[in-house]
Amino acid sequence: MARHGENIHKRKDGRWEGRYIKGRSESGKAIWGYVYAHSYADAKLELIRKKAKAAYCTIPLGSQKLTFSLLSELWLSTLNDLAESSKAHYRYSIEHYILPVIGNLRVAQLSSTKLELCVLQIISPVGGEHKPFGASLSRECISLVRRLCKYAYKLHLMPMIELSIKSVKATNEFPEALSLEEQAAVSRFVFKNPSPRKAGILFMLQLGLRISEVCGLQWGDIDLAHKEVHIRRGVRRIPTEAGKTAVVIQAPKTESSKRVLPIPPKLFVLLQMLYQRNTLGSDVWFLSSNNKPVEPRCYRKSIHGYLAKAGVHDVNPHMLRHTFATTCLQAGCDIKTLSELMGHSNPNITLQRYVHTNMERKRLAIEQTFATE
């Protein structure tokens, strides 16, 4: 039986079928299109996408019938110059967080007051559908709604709406970086029985690579003659159609992320040892030692296991990158150089994301400033 008003019903073979008007004949008769999925939710999402693609033909831009779901699909279809992973991330956030609250509302009927109430329901629901969003996710959802409203205004679908909502304030709490003693313990663990998969941890601890960049390394990116490593690509798993995901290999998001880094002495010794075992060529993926890359989701599990065996406190892989930044700053590295090492487009990003003073650094600053003669 179809759900009311949605043209979606369950077939005898167990699949869900949705239908939509994809066009009109010369006589004005509706031409129906169909979508199929293994769940109601997937069928509904696919139906929204199909309706949006047909909207140009069936719904005039000034129509009172255009919903926020259709608007979002139209906007996503314009992001052709955006990296596939970024576009997939936007789609996921819109479909899972924004559309359940605003999706069925008609764009022409939205006001600033109504939209702000909806956004508040998204980031901090009254009914307890989910926990209130943190600073990062609430900021992202607010930003996406603002961009969609701006797009609707550009198409003359609604007046300019300015949201006065502020995102949740970020806390000053930050996970603790690995100490120098813990970093040494990780290094000893890797050298005890070295492998490319274990060595990937040192690329994060001693060069600040992202997990996607480590997974994207090939032996051809490692120049032992000049003691350099070239960051040319990343491996990511992104959402795709009908709730599925896929592993993609992409160039770095920005030009700043494409960088050449000097290999630290200890890591260089380790890479020399591992290189002698590589007999498959320069296009072999570093972590897997074959023609298929290791995806971040799998490598993340390996990292947690390696840290436990090394006897250090468990952290998420990105914390290894933060540990690199903290260690460099404590050693006196300037922000501009650190920003370039980490592949940031602006030193301010480095300051905001990774520079967190601790008591040791505060004590050193006071002692150096007010040293007794």
C-alpha positions as CSV (number, residue, x, y, z in Angstrom):
1,M,0.0,0.0,0.0
2,A,1.3,3.4,-1.0
3,R,2.1,5.9,1.7
4,H,-0.2,8.9,1.6
5,G,0.7,11.5,-1.0
6,E,4.1,10.1,-1.9
7,N,3.5,7.6,-4.7
8,I,5.7,5.0,-3.0
9,H,4.6,1.5,-2.4
10,K,6.1,-1.9,-1.6
11,R,6.1,-4.4,-4.4
12,K,5.5,-8.2,-4.1
13,D,9.2,-8.9,-4.7
14,G,10.1,-6.9,-1.6
15,R,11.4,-3.8,-3.3
16,W,9.9,-0.3,-2.9
17,E,8.7,1.4,-6.0
18,G,8.2,5.2,-6.4
19,R,6.8,7.0,-9.4
20,Y,7.0,10.6,-10.5
21,I,6.0,12.8,-13.5
22,K,9.1,13.1,-15.7
23,G,7.3,15.0,-18.4
24,R,4.1,15.7,-20.3
25,S,2.9,14.6,-23.7
26,E,1.7,17.0,-26.3
27,S,-1.8,16.5,-25.1
28,G,-0.7,17.3,-21.5
29,K,-0.9,13.7,-20.3
30,A,1.6,12.8,-17.6
31,I,4.6,10.7,-18.5
32,W,5.5,8.6,-15.5
33,G,9.0,7.6,-14.4
34,Y,9.8,5.0,-11.8
35,V,12.5,4.3,-9.2
36,Y,13.2,1.1,-7.2
37,A,15.0,0.5,-4.0
38,H,15.4,-2.1,-1.2
39,S,14.1,0.2,1.5
40,Y,11.5,2.9,1.8
41,A,14.0,5.6,2.8
42,D,16.2,4.9,-0.2
43,A,13.2,5.0,-2.5
44,K,12.2,8.3,-1.1
45,L,15.6,9.9,-1.5
46,E,15.9,8.6,-5.1
47,L,12.4,9.9,-5.8
48,I,13.4,13.4,-4.6
49,R,16.4,13.4,-6.9
50,K,14.4,12.3,-9.9
51,K,11.7,14.9,-9.2
52,A,14.4,17.6,-9.0
53,K,15.9,16.7,-12.3
54,A,12.4,16.8,-13.8
55,A,11.6,20.1,-12.1
56,Y,13.1,22.2,-14.8
57,C,10.4,20.8,-17.2
58,T,7.4,20.3,-14.9
59,I,7.7,23.1,-12.3
60,P,8.3,26.7,-13.4
61,L,10.9,28.4,-11.2
62,G,8.4,30.8,-9.8
63,S,5.9,28.0,-8.9
64,Q,4.4,27.8,-5.5
65,K,4.9,24.0,-5.6
66,L,8.7,24.0,-5.4
67,T,9.8,22.3,-2.1
68,F,13.0,22.8,-0.2
69,S,13.9,19.2,-1.1
70,L,13.7,20.0,-4.8
71,L,15.6,23.3,-4.3
72,S,18.5,21.4,-2.5
73,E,18.7,18.9,-5.4
74,L,18.8,21.8,-7.9
75,W,21.6,23.5,-6.0
76,L,23.6,20.3,-5.7
77,S,23.4,19.8,-9.4
78,T,25.2,23.2,-9.9
79,L,28.3,22.1,-7.9
80,N,30.1,20.7,-10.9
81,D,33.5,22.2,-10.1
82,L,33.5,20.8,-6.5
83,A,35.4,17.7,-5.5
84,E,33.2,14.6,-5.5
85,S,33.9,13.9,-1.9
86,S,32.9,17.4,-0.9
87,K,29.7,17.2,-2.9
88,A,28.9,13.8,-1.4
89,H,29.4,15.3,2.1
90,Y,27.1,18.2,1.4
91,R,24.5,15.8,0.0
92,Y,24.7,13.5,3.1
93,S,24.4,16.4,5.5
94,I,21.4,17.9,3.6
95,E,19.6,14.6,3.3
96,H,20.2,13.3,6.8
97,Y,20.0,16.5,8.9
98,I,18.2,19.3,7.0
99,L,15.5,17.7,4.8
100,P,13.8,15.6,7.5
101,V,12.8,19.0,9.1
102,I,12.5,21.4,6.1
103,G,12.3,19.1,3.1
104,N,8.5,19.1,2.6
105,L,8.1,22.9,3.1
106,R,7.4,25.0,0.0
107,V,10.1,27.6,-0.7
108,A,7.7,30.4,-1.4
109,Q,6.1,30.0,2.0
110,L,9.3,30.3,4.0
111,S,9.9,33.3,6.2
112,S,13.0,34.2,8.3
113,T,11.1,33.4,11.5
114,K,9.8,30.0,10.3
115,L,13.2,29.1,8.8
116,E,15.0,30.0,12.0
117,L,12.6,27.8,14.1
118,C,13.3,25.0,11.7
119,V,17.1,25.4,11.9
120,L,16.8,25.4,15.7
121,Q,14.9,22.1,15.4
122,I,17.7,20.7,13.3
123,I,20.6,21.5,15.5
124,S,18.8,21.1,18.9
125,P,15.5,19.2,18.5
126,V,12.7,19.7,21.1
127,G,11.3,16.2,20.7
128,G,14.7,14.5,21.3
129,E,15.0,12.9,17.9
130,H,18.7,13.1,18.3
131,K,21.3,14.7,20.6
132,P,22.0,18.4,20.1
133,F,24.6,18.9,17.5
134,G,28.1,20.1,18.5
135,A,29.8,23.2,17.3
136,S,31.1,21.8,14.0
137,L,27.9,20.1,12.8
138,S,25.6,22.9,13.8
139,R,27.8,25.4,12.0
140,E,27.8,23.3,8.9
141,C,24.0,22.9,8.9
142,I,23.4,26.6,9.4
143,S,25.9,27.4,6.6
144,L,24.2,25.0,4.2
145,V,20.7,26.4,4.9
146,R,22.1,29.9,4.3
147,R,23.7,28.9,1.0
148,L,20.4,27.2,-0.2
149,C,18.5,30.4,0.7
150,K,21.0,32.5,-1.2
151,Y,20.6,30.2,-4.2
152,A,16.8,30.5,-4.0
153,Y,17.1,34.3,-3.8
154,K,19.3,34.3,-6.9
155,L,16.6,32.4,-8.8
156,H,14.0,34.8,-7.6
157,L,12.2,32.1,-5.7
158,M,12.2,33.8,-2.3
159,P,13.2,37.2,-0.7
160,M,16.7,37.5,0.8
161,I,16.6,35.8,4.2
162,E,19.2,36.5,6.8
163,L,19.4,33.9,9.6
164,S,20.4,35.4,12.9
165,I,21.1,32.0,14.5
166,K,24.6,31.4,15.8
167,S,26.2,28.0,15.9
168,V,26.9,26.2,19.2
169,K,30.0,27.7,20.8
170,A,33.0,25.4,20.6
171,T,34.5,24.2,23.9
172,N,38.1,24.7,24.7
173,E,38.5,21.0,25.5
174,F,40.8,19.2,23.1
175,P,42.0,15.6,23.2
176,E,45.4,15.1,24.7
177,A,48.3,14.7,22.2
178,L,50.8,11.9,22.5
179,S,53.7,12.8,24.7
180,L,57.3,12.6,23.5
181,E,57.6,9.3,25.5
182,E,54.5,7.9,23.8
183,Q,55.8,8.9,20.4
184,A,59.0,7.1,21.1
185,A,57.1,4.0,22.2
186,V,55.2,4.1,18.9
187,S,58.4,4.4,17.0
188,R,60.0,1.4,18.9
189,F,56.9,-0.6,18.1
190,V,57.1,0.1,14.4
191,F,60.8,-0.6,14.1
192,K,60.5,-3.9,16.1
193,N,58.8,-5.6,13.2
194,P,58.5,-3.0,10.5
195,S,55.9,-3.1,7.7
196,P,54.5,-0.4,5.4
197,R,51.1,-0.5,7.2
198,K,52.8,0.2,10.5
199,A,55.1,2.8,9.0
200,G,52.0,4.8,7.9
201,I,51.6,5.9,11.6
202,L,55.0,7.7,11.4
203,F,53.9,9.6,8.3
204,M,51.2,11.0,10.5
205,L,53.3,11.5,13.6
206,Q,56.4,12.9,11.9
207,L,55.0,14.6,8.8
208,G,51.5,15.5,9.8
209,L,49.8,13.6,7.0
210,R,46.0,13.1,7.0
211,I,44.8,9.5,7.0
212,S,43.5,9.9,3.5
213,E,46.9,11.1,2.3
214,V,48.7,8.2,3.9
215,C,46.3,5.8,2.2
216,G,46.9,7.6,-1.1
217,L,50.7,7.1,-1.0
218,Q,52.4,5.1,-3.7
219,W,56.0,4.1,-3.8
220,G,56.5,6.4,-6.7
221,D,55.6,9.3,-4.3
222,I,58.6,8.5,-2.1
223,D,61.9,9.9,-3.4
224,L,64.6,8.3,-1.4
225,A,67.3,9.9,-3.5
226,H,66.3,13.4,-2.4
227,K,64.8,12.3,0.9
228,E,61.4,13.7,0.0
229,V,57.8,12.5,-0.2
230,H,55.2,14.0,-2.6
231,I,51.6,14.3,-1.5
232,R,49.6,13.9,-4.8
233,R,46.3,12.2,-3.9
234,G,44.0,11.0,-1.2
235,V,41.8,7.9,-0.7
236,R,38.3,8.5,0.8
237,R,35.0,6.6,1.2
238,I,32.1,8.8,0.2
239,P,28.3,8.4,0.2
240,T,26.8,7.6,-3.2
241,E,23.3,6.9,-4.6
242,A,20.7,5.1,-2.5
243,G,22.5,5.2,0.8
244,K,25.6,3.3,-0.5
245,T,29.2,4.3,-0.2
246,A,32.2,4.0,-2.5
247,V,36.0,4.4,-2.3
248,V,37.4,7.2,-4.4
249,I,40.9,8.3,-5.3
250,Q,41.2,12.0,-5.6
251,A,43.7,14.8,-6.0
252,P,44.1,16.9,-2.8
253,K,41.3,19.3,-2.1
254,T,43.5,22.5,-2.5
255,E,46.7,23.5,-4.2
256,S,48.3,23.9,-0.7
257,S,47.6,20.2,0.1
258,K,49.7,19.2,-2.9
259,R,53.1,19.5,-1.3
260,V,56.6,18.1,-1.1
261,L,57.9,17.2,2.4
262,P,61.4,16.3,3.7
263,I,61.6,12.9,5.2
264,P,62.8,12.8,8.8
265,P,66.0,10.8,9.5
266,K,64.5,7.9,11.4
267,L,61.6,7.5,8.9
268,F,64.1,7.6,6.1
269,V,66.0,4.7,7.6
270,L,62.8,2.8,7.9
271,L,61.7,3.5,4.3
272,Q,65.1,2.3,3.0
273,M,64.5,-1.0,4.8
274,L,61.0,-1.4,3.4
275,Y,62.1,-0.3,-0.1
276,Q,64.4,-3.3,-0.4
277,R,61.4,-5.6,0.0
278,N,59.3,-3.8,-2.7
279,T,59.7,-5.6,-6.0
280,L,56.5,-4.5,-7.7
281,G,57.3,-1.0,-9.0
282,S,56.6,2.7,-8.3
283,D,52.8,2.5,-8.9
284,V,52.3,0.0,-6.0
285,W,50.3,1.4,-3.1
286,F,52.5,2.0,-0.1
287,L,50.3,0.6,2.7
288,S,48.9,-2.4,0.9
289,S,52.1,-3.3,-1.1
290,N,49.8,-4.2,-4.1
291,N,47.7,-2.6,-6.8
292,K,44.8,-1.7,-4.5
293,P,44.9,1.0,-1.8
294,V,43.9,0.5,1.8
295,E,40.8,2.6,2.6
296,P,40.8,4.9,5.6
297,R,38.0,3.0,7.4
298,C,40.1,-0.2,7.5
299,Y,43.3,1.6,8.3
300,R,41.7,3.5,11.1
301,K,41.1,0.1,12.8
302,S,44.7,-0.9,12.3
303,I,45.9,2.3,13.9
304,H,43.9,1.7,17.0
305,G,45.3,-1.8,17.3
306,Y,48.9,-0.6,16.8
307,L,48.6,2.1,19.4
308,A,47.3,-0.5,21.9
309,K,50.2,-2.8,21.2
310,A,52.6,0.1,21.6
311,G,51.2,0.8,25.0
312,V,50.1,4.4,24.5
313,H,46.7,5.9,25.2
314,D,44.2,5.5,22.4
315,V,43.5,8.5,20.1
316,N,41.7,8.9,16.8
317,P,44.0,9.0,13.7
318,H,43.6,12.8,13.2
319,M,45.0,13.3,16.7
320,L,48.4,12.0,15.4
321,R,48.4,14.9,13.0
322,H,47.6,17.2,15.9
323,T,50.5,15.6,17.8
324,F,52.8,16.5,14.9
325,A,51.7,20.1,15.0
326,T,52.1,20.3,18.8
327,T,55.5,18.7,18.7
328,C,56.7,21.1,16.0
329,L,55.5,24.2,17.9
330,Q,57.2,23.0,21.1
331,A,60.4,22.6,19.2
332,G,60.2,26.3,18.0
333,C,58.7,25.8,14.5
334,D,57.1,29.0,13.2
335,I,53.4,29.1,12.2
336,K,54.0,29.8,8.5
337,T,56.4,26.9,8.1
338,L,54.1,24.6,10.0
339,S,51.1,25.7,7.9
340,E,52.9,24.8,4.7
341,L,54.0,21.4,6.2
342,M,50.4,20.5,7.0
343,G,49.0,21.7,3.7
344,H,46.9,24.6,5.0
345,S,46.0,27.4,2.7
346,N,46.2,29.9,5.5
347,P,48.3,30.0,8.7
348,N,45.2,31.1,10.6
349,I,43.7,27.6,10.0
350,T,46.8,26.2,11.7
351,L,46.4,28.6,14.6
352,Q,42.7,27.9,15.1
353,R,42.7,24.1,14.7
354,Y,46.0,22.9,16.2
355,V,47.6,25.5,18.4
356,H,46.5,24.7,22.0
357,T,48.8,25.9,24.7
358,N,49.6,23.6,27.7
359,M,50.9,24.3,31.2
360,E,54.5,23.4,30.1
361,R,54.5,25.9,27.3
362,K,53.0,28.6,29.6
363,R,55.6,27.9,32.3
364,L,58.4,28.1,29.7
365,A,57.1,31.4,28.3
366,I,57.0,33.0,31.8
367,E,60.4,31.7,32.8
368,Q,62.0,33.0,29.5
369,T,60.3,36.3,29.8
370,F,61.0,37.0,33.5
371,A,64.3,35.1,33.9
372,T,66.4,36.3,36.8
373,E,69.7,37.9,35.9
